[in-house]
Amino acid sequence: MGKLAGKLLWMIAGTAASKMARNYTRSALHTRGGAPRLPRKAKRQSGVGMMLGWAIATGAIMALADVLKEQGKDTVHARG
């Protein structure tokens, strides 16, 4: 039961941190009236370069997650 409680605690903490980051980012990118703060030129940038950049960033994050997951497995095997 201890492992389950720990996982639930981490899930709740992660969810809260994600929600706080999303709310902070949303409030930083909009005025009090709800209008976006981004300049018009930045809003129109949606081309192949932007998609390629997002794909590279997503791949890098997923690779980092894989490495951290493997390190966690190695740590568990070393303890056991």
N, C-alpha and C positions, 0 to 999 in steps of 0.2 A: 504494500500500500504506500510505502514511503517514496518509491520511484514514481508512482502515478501522481502523487501529490506534488512532487518536485516538477514533473513535466507540466502539470496543470498550472502551477505557479509561474513557470517560464512562459507558458502560452499566454496567460493573462498579462504578464509584464510586457511581452512582445506586442500583444494587441494594443495595449495602452500606449506604448511608445510609438507604434505606427500611427495610431489615431492622433496623438499629439503632434507628430511631425507633419501629417497631412493637414491638420487644422492650421498649424503655424505657416506652412507653405502657402496654403490657400489665402490666408489673411495677408501674407506678405506680397502676394501677386495681384491683389485686388484692392481698390480704394474702398472707403467706407460706404460709398454708394453702390458698390458691386461691379464697377467698371474695371476691366483688366488694366494693369499698369504696364504691360508690355507695349513697346512701340509697334506701330502698324507693320513696319518692315519685318520685325521678328515673328509676328504672327503668320506671315505669308510664306515663311521658309518651310516648305514641305516637299522636298525633292528626294532623289535617289541618294544623294550624299547624306541627308539627314537619316534616312532609313538605314543606310549602311552603318552610320555612327551608332545608332540605337542597337543594331544587331551585334556590333562589336562589343559595345558596353554590356549588353545582356550576356553574351558569351563569356566575357571576362568574369562577370559576377557568378555565373553558373560554375565556371572552372574553379573559382575561389571556394565556392560552397563544396564542390567535390573534394578538393584538397583538405579542407577543414573536416569534412566528414570522415575521410580516410585517416587523418591524424587522430580523430576521436576513437576510431576502431582500433588503431595501433595502441593507443593509451589503455583502452579497456583490456586488450590482450596482454599487455605488459603487466598490468595489475593482477590479472587472473592467473 
